[in-house]
């Protein structure tokens, strides 16, 4: 059994180790509580998660590309129909423009 200054230093070191462990535990609890509260606030604000936003953006881009492709196909079919019937092709100004 240690006596004198060594014993005091050992006890002090043990006390500091225990205090550091308690501080880490408190930090984890505060972090967990903060994350939970932040999640509740974001859910009440009806904020979209990044994954959902990215999926919707990708779907919109694909739909836009398909719309452009189908518009070109319709224009080609109308031109062909006009050739077959002897009428003038519809004006190109009437077709919708894709936004970029």
C-alpha positions in Angstrom: 0.0 0.0 0.0 1.4 3.4 -1.1 1.8 6.1 1.5 2.5 9.8 1.4 2.7 11.8 -1.8 2.4 8.7 -4.1 -0.9 7.7 -2.6 -2.3 11.3 -3.0 -1.1 11.3 -6.6 -2.7 7.9 -7.3 -6.0 9.0 -5.8 -5.9 12.2 -7.8 -5.2 10.3 -11.0 -8.1 8.0 -10.3 -10.4 10.9 -9.6 -9.4 12.6 -12.9 -9.9 9.3 -14.8 -13.3 8.9 -13.3 -14.2 12.6 -14.1 -13.1 12.2 -17.7 -15.2 9.1 -18.1 -18.2 10.9 -16.6 -17.6 13.9 -18.9 -17.6 11.6 -22.0 -20.8 10.0 -20.8 -22.5 13.4 -20.4 -21.2 14.4 -23.8 -22.8 11.3 -25.4 -26.1 11.9 -23.7 -26.2 15.6 -24.7 -25.3 14.6 -28.3 -28.0 12.0 -28.4 -30.6 14.5 -27.0 -29.5 17.2 -29.4 -29.8 14.9 -32.4 -33.2 13.7 -31.3 -34.5 17.2 -30.9 -33.0 18.3 -34.2 -34.7 15.4 -36.0 -38.0 16.2 -34.4 -37.7 19.9 -35.5 -36.8 18.9 -39.1 -39.7 16.4 -39.2 -42.1 19.1 -38.0 -40.8 21.5 -40.7 -41.6 18.9 -43.4 -38.0 19.0 -44.7 -37.1 16.5 -47.4 -34.2 14.2 -46.9 -31.3 14.5 -49.3 -31.8 10.9 -50.7 -35.5 11.7 -51.5 -34.5 15.0 -53.2 -31.8 13.3 -55.3 -34.3 10.6 -56.4 -36.9 13.2 -57.3 -34.3 15.3 -59.2 -33.2 12.2 -61.2 -36.8 11.3 -62.0 -37.4 14.8 -63.2 -34.3 14.8 -65.4 -35.3 11.5 -67.0 -38.8 12.7 -67.6 -37.5 15.9 -69.2 -35.2 13.9 -71.5 -38.1 11.6 -72.5 -40.3 14.6 -73.1 -37.7 16.1 -75.5 -37.3 12.8 -77.2 -41.1 12.4 -77.6 -41.5 16.0 -78.8 -38.9 15.3 -81.6 -40.7 12.1 -82.5 -44.1 13.9 -82.7 -42.5 16.6 -84.9 -41.0 14.0 -87.2 -44.4 12.1 -87.5 -46.2 15.4 -88.2 -43.8 16.2 -90.9 -44.2 12.8 -92.4 -48.0 13.1 -92.2 -47.8 16.5 -93.9 -45.7 14.9 -96.7 -48.2 12.1 -97.2 -51.3 14.4 -97.2 -49.6 17.3 -99.2 -50.1 19.9 -96.4 -47.5 22.2 -95.0 -45.7 21.0 -91.9 -46.7 22.6 -88.5 -44.6 25.6 -87.6 -41.5 24.8 -85.6 -42.2 27.8 -83.4 -45.2 26.1 -81.8 -43.0 23.3 -80.3 -42.1 23.7 -76.6 -38.5 24.5 -75.7 -36.6 22.5 -73.0 -35.3 24.5 -70.1 -31.7 23.9 -69.1 
